[in-house]
Amino acid sequence: MSGARKEPPPLSPATVSATVRGSCAIGGLCLIVIGCVGIFVSDNGTGTAAALAAGTALLLVGVLADRITTLEAGGVKVQLGQVAGKLEAAELADQSGDHELAARLRHEAVELITGNAAQTAQFSQTRQAPSGWRRTAELERQMHRWADEARTMSPTRASLEGVFADGSEANRAMALAMMTGAPSAASYTTAIDAITAPRSAFEQYHGLVVARLLASRNPTADETQRLREVVQVALQSGALGAPNSDRVTLAKRILELTPNE
């Protein structure tokens, strides 16, 4: 018999206790107040946006956890049902005397609320800055941070496809970056979407980065051949920018990696 500690099963939002909901509502209001004050007295726009997004999420966990399951605020998507379930499980663990598990569950709930909040807010803020090498360099630094996170998180392909399909421009970029950090989660569907219907040249470039990763890992796969065709059409149509652009160079490298059958 294994000695592993069993985690309480997740609860549905409808079962969230008044204690948990009240705590979330109070905490959310505090964060919103801090964020609103920050608008007027702080130059840290990223931190202010993150506080407002996290505060809104906490408030809605407390007030509307039984009516809605997902919130997107300030570019941050939060699964309210998951947050409420972890907080409720933490309360039950406390009641049963397992304070270590309770602390871990509360930490996980906080991570769900604030996870990537500051990073996605920073990405969105940087995207609004004037174009130039400084903006590109800062965006690339954020992509590297997300890729590094993926190496420890090991996200699934389905989860990253969902983030890309449903997310803001920042979430789409995060999904592409995490696919490079977790190659097993790289998605042909996502790469093709980023190449053929990008929100920006930056996104298209990173869609090509994922495509190169897929081509190098599975050069003869049927899906890779389809990807090759997409890249070739984009290259021939001029959709990848000037002939000397980084996107064109990357596309040519992908074609070199994949035999033309």
Secondary structure by P-SEA (a helix, b strand, c coil): cccccccccccccccccaaaaaaaaaaaaaaaaaaaaaaccccaaaaaaaaaaaaaaaaaaaccccccccccccccccaaaaaaaaaaaaaaaaaacaaaaaaaaaaaaaaaaccaaaaaaaaaaaaaccccaaaaaaaaaaaaaaaaaaaaacccaaaaaaaaacccaaaaaaaaaaaaaccccccaaaaaaaacccccaaaaaaaaaaaaaaaaaccccaaaaaaaaaaaaaaaaccccccccaaaaaaaaaaaacccc
